[in-house]
Amino acid sequence: MSYKQDRFEEILRDMAARFVALESNRKSMITVTRVAATEMGDTATIFFTVFPDNQEEAALDFLKRQRSDFRAFVKYNA
């Protein structure tokens, strides 16, 4: 993996973490752990952990609902 790819993924991970911190309801702690992006950067998978574990499904539902808002957040802050 190239330096450019690593840097892109790190920037996207930081943006995802900031977005979650701003938008979450704080009933659970969601931590963005890493991002895996395609080489062209058109698709990315964001990995996260949740505490407590029993809130994992609710956190995943929340993050899925916020996908379009996250895209707008990235476009605005890029």
LUMBATOR-808395 format. One record per atom (N, C-alpha, C, O, CB): residue in one letter; x, y, z. Coordinates in steps of 0.02 Angstrom, whole numbers, plus 50000, padded with zeros to 5 digits. Glycine has a CB too. Example, Ala and Ser with C-alpha at 12.3 -4.5 7.8 and 13.67 -1.06 7.14 Angstrom:
# residues 2
a506604971650390/a506154977550390/a506604983550390/a507124983450423/a505654977650452/s506424988850354/s506844994750357/s506455000250394/s506705005750402/s507044997050286/
This chain:
# residues 78
m500424994150000/m500005000050000/m500445006250000/m500965006450034/m499525000050061/s500255011249963/s500655017249955/s500545022150013/s500055021750050/s500505020649889/y501005026650019/y500955031950069/y500325036050057/y499965037850105/y501575036450068/k500185037449994/k499595041549977/k498955038049999/k498495041150026/k499585042849901/q498915031449988/q498325027650008/q498255027450084/q497705028350110/q498375020449980/d498815026350119/d498805026350192/d498565033150219/d498165033450266/d499495024650220/r498825038450190/r498645045150213/r497905046650201/r497575049550243/r499075050450177/f497655044650142/f496945045550127/f496515041950177/f496025044750203/f496795043050055/e496685035650193/e496295031750240/e496325034850310/e495825034850346/e496535024550242/e496895037450330/e496965040550396/e496545046950400/e496235048250452/e497705042150411/i496545050950347/i496135057050347/i495395055250350/i495015058450387/i496285061250284/l495195050350312/l494495048150313/l494305045350381/l493745046450404/l494365042950258/r494755041650414/r494625039050480/r494515044750530/r494065044450572/r495205034450504/d494935049750526/d494875055550570/d494215059250559/d493885061250606/d495465060350560/m494025060050496/m493385063450480/m492795059350506/m492315062150531/m493325064550404/a492825052750499/a492285048450523/a492235048950599/a491685049250626/a492405041150502/a492795049050633/a492795049650706/a492495056350728/a492105056550776/a493505048850733/r492675061750694/r492395068250711/r491645068450698/r491265071250737/r492745073850671/f491435065550642/f490725065350625/f490325061550678/f489805063850700/f490615062250556/v490575055750697/v490225051750748/v490195055550814/v489685055450848/v490575044850758/a490735058850832/a490735062750895/a490215068350893/a489905069750944/a491435065650907/l490125071450835/l489635076950829/l488915074450827/l488465077650855/l489795081050768/e488795068850793/e488115066750778/e487825061450824/e487215060550825/e488095064350710/s488235057950862/s487975052450903/s487585055150963/s487675060850985/s488545047750926/n487155050750990/n486755052651047/n487095051051114/n486825052551167/n486085049251044/r487675048151111/r488105046651168/r487795041451216/r487985041151274/r488245052951206/k487325037351192/k487075031851232/k487585026151233/k487575021951278/k486405029251205/s488025026151183/s488565021251180/s489185024851154/s489135030151123/s488375015151135/m489755021951167/m490375024851143/m490565021351078/m490695015351077/m490955024251197/i490575025151023/i490755022450958/i491455024950941/i491575030950941/i490225024550903/t491905020250927/t492585021950910/t492745019650839/t492675013650825/t493085018950960/v492935024150796/v493135022350728/v493855019650733/v494305023250755/v493085028450679/t493955013450713/t494605010250721/t495035010650659/t495645011750664/t494515003050740/r494745009750600/r495135010250539/r494675010950479/r494075010050484/r495595004050530/v494985012550422/v494625013250359/v495005009250306/v495615009450303/v494545020750338/a494625005550265/a494915002050208/a494585004850146/a493985004050136/a494814994250214/a494975008250104/a494705011450044/a494985008049982/a495525005049983/a494875018950043/t494605008449928/t494855005949865/t495415010449841/t495495016049866/t494285005449811/e495805008049794/e496375011949770/e496175018649740/e496535023549747/e496765007949720/m495595018749707/m495355024949676/m495015029449728/m494895035349715/m494865023349619/g494845026749786/g494535030749838/g493785031649830/g493495035849865/g494855037249842/d493475027949784/d492755028849773/d492325024749821/d491735026149829/d492585026949703/t492615019849854/t492255015749903/t492695014849964/t493295013649958/t492045008849873/a492385015450022/a492765014450084/a492335010650135/a491725011550138/a492985021250114/t492665006450173/t492335002950227/t492615005750292/t493225006050301/t492444995150222/i492165007750337/i492375010650400/i492245005550455/i491685003250464/i491995017350415/f492765003850492/f492724999050546/f492665002850612/f492975008050621/f493334994350547/f492255000250658/f492155003550722/f492034998550777/f491874992750763/f491575008450718/t492115000750838/t491934996750896/t491425000650937/t491365006750931/t492564995150939/v491054996950977/v490524999951017/v490574997451089/v490694991451100/v489814998450987/f490485001951136/f490445000051206/f489825003251236/f489745009351227/f491095002151245/p489404999751268/p489404992651284/p489204988551222/p488884990951175/p488924991151342/d489394982151224/d489294977651167/d488564976951148/d488414975851089/d489584970951183/n488114977451195/n487404976351179/n487104982151139/n486524981651117/n487004975451243/q487474987451128/q487254993151088/q487514992851016/q487414997550977/q487464999651120/e487844987350998/e488154986850932/e487654987450875/e487774991050827/e488534980350926/e487104983950880/e486604984250826/e486304991150818/e486204993550762/e486054979150838/a486164994450873/a485885001150871/a486395006050841/a486205010450802/a485685003550942/a487025005250858/a487545009550830/a487615008450755/a487695013250717/a488225008350865/l487585002150733/l487625000750661/l487035003750624/l487125006550570/l487664993150649/d486445003150652/d485845006150621/d485925013750616/d485765016750564/d485215004450661/f486175016850669/f486285024050669/f486775026050614/f486645030750576/f486555026250738/l487335022450609/l487845024150560/l487595022950489/l487765026850444/l488475020050572/k487195017850478/k486915016750411/k486445022350392/k486425024550334/k486545009950409/r486045024850440/r485585030350426/r485955036850410/r485695041050374/r485115031350486/q486545037550437/q486925043750430/q487405043850371/q487795048550363/q487315045050492/r487385038750328/r487865038350272/r487855044550227/r488385047250212/r487725032250231/s487265046650206/s487245052350161/s487475058750196/s487805062950165/s486535053350133/d487315059550260/d487555065350297/d488315065150304/d488635070350302/d487225065650366/f488595059150313/f489315058550318/f489645060450252/f490165063750251/f489515051450338/r489355058350197/r489635060250131/r489645067850124/r490135070650100/r489225057050074/a489105071050144/a489065078350140/a489585081450186/a489895086450168/a488355080850158/f489685078650245/f490175081050293/f490875080650263/f491275085350269/f490145076950359/v491025075050230/v491685074250198/v491775079350142/v492305082450137/v491775067150170/k491275080250100/k491325085050045/k491425092150071/k491815095950043/k490705084650002/y491065093850124/y491115100550152/y491795101850185/y492065107350181/y490555101750202/n492065096750218/n492685097550256/n493315095350219/n493865095750247/n492635093750319/a493245093250158/a493835090950121/a494225096650092/a494735095650059/a493635086150065/
